[in-house]
Amino acid sequence: QVQLVESGGDLVQPGGSLRLSCTASGSIFGDYHDYHMGWYRQAPGRQREMVARITNGGDTGYTDSVKGRFTISRDNAKNMVYLQMNSLKPDDTAVYFCNAAAQFGSVSYAYWGQGTQVTVSS
């Protein structure tokens, strides 16, 4: 059973920074580096949205609201993915989730962590 565990969430003032980490453990189909990794967030009363993604080849993508402020990266040797968040705004307040997704032939695999709370407030 694959387990994704997020950490690094906290209460931070507007303009501050946080670094979220996600570690993968357990038995995974294929290899960790085969998976596209992503950070999603869900604020109260809102749908979960993709924040940033990094492919198994290292290509990255971001939702418009975080471009230039957030950076996603991965360390395949450590089975880790990170989200560096700078210039945080109150609108960034949400529970942040780590996601791993891959497709092998016709079968898709997706795993989620339990989430870490990020609160941006003065």
C-alpha positions in Angstrom: 0.0 0.0 0.0 1.4 3.3 -1.1 1.4 6.1 1.4 2.0 9.8 0.6 2.7 12.0 3.6 2.7 15.7 3.4 4.5 18.0 5.9 5.5 21.7 6.2 2.1 23.3 6.5 1.9 26.1 9.0 0.4 29.5 9.9 2.3 32.2 8.1 1.9 36.0 7.6 1.1 37.4 4.2 4.3 37.8 2.2 5.9 34.9 4.0 7.2 31.6 2.7 6.7 27.9 3.3 8.2 24.7 1.9 5.9 21.7 1.7 7.3 18.2 1.4 5.7 15.0 0.3 7.3 11.6 0.9 6.2 8.4 -0.7 6.6 5.0 1.0 5.2 1.5 0.7 4.8 -0.7 -2.3 4.1 1.2 -5.5 3.3 -0.2 -8.9 6.2 0.5 -11.1 8.9 2.9 -9.9 8.4 6.2 -8.1 10.2 8.1 -10.9 7.5 6.8 -13.4 4.9 8.9 -11.6 3.8 12.4 -12.4 3.6 14.3 -9.1 1.3 17.1 -8.1 0.3 19.5 -5.4 -3.4 20.3 -5.1 -5.3 22.4 -2.6 -8.8 22.7 -1.2 -10.1 25.7 0.6 -13.3 25.6 2.7 -16.3 25.6 0.4 -14.3 25.3 -2.7 -13.4 22.5 -5.0 -9.9 20.9 -5.0 -7.7 22.5 -7.5 -4.4 21.7 -9.1 -1.6 24.0 -7.9 1.5 22.6 -9.5 2.6 19.5 -11.3 5.9 17.9 -12.3 6.0 15.1 -14.8 8.2 12.1 -14.6 10.4 13.9 -17.1 10.7 17.0 -14.9 8.4 19.3 -16.8 6.5 21.6 -14.6 3.1 23.4 -14.7 1.3 25.8 -12.4 -2.1 27.3 -12.0 -2.1 30.9 -13.0 -2.6 32.3 -9.5 0.7 30.8 -8.2 3.0 31.3 -11.2 6.1 33.2 -10.3 5.6 32.5 -6.6 5.5 28.7 -6.2 8.1 26.2 -7.4 7.6 22.4 -7.5 10.5 20.1 -7.5 11.2 16.4 -7.0 14.0 14.2 -5.7 13.5 10.7 -7.2 16.4 9.3 -5.1 14.5 10.2 -2.0 11.0 9.6 -3.3 10.2 13.2 -2.4 8.4 16.1 -4.0 8.5 19.7 -2.7 6.5 22.9 -3.1 8.3 26.1 -2.3 5.8 28.8 -1.7 6.9 32.4 -1.6 5.0 35.7 -1.4 2.1 33.9 0.2 -1.4 35.5 0.2 -4.5 34.9 2.3 -6.1 33.3 -0.8 -3.4 30.6 -0.6 -5.0 29.4 2.6 -6.1 25.8 2.1 -5.3 22.2 2.8 -2.6 21.1 0.4 -2.5 17.5 -0.9 0.2 15.6 -2.6 -0.8 13.4 -5.6 1.1 10.7 -7.6 -0.4 9.5 -10.9 0.8 7.2 -13.6 -0.6 5.1 -16.4 0.8 1.7 -17.3 -0.7 0.4 -20.5 -4.5 0.8 -20.0 -4.4 0.9 -16.2 -4.2 4.2 -14.3 -2.8 4.6 -10.8 -3.4 7.5 -8.5 -2.5 8.1 -4.9 -3.3 10.9 -2.5 -1.9 12.1 0.8 -3.9 13.2 3.8 -3.1 16.9 3.4 -1.3 19.6 5.3 -2.9 22.8 6.4 -1.5 26.1 5.1 -3.0 29.3 6.7 -1.9 32.7 5.5 -3.1 35.4 7.9 -1.8 38.4 9.9 
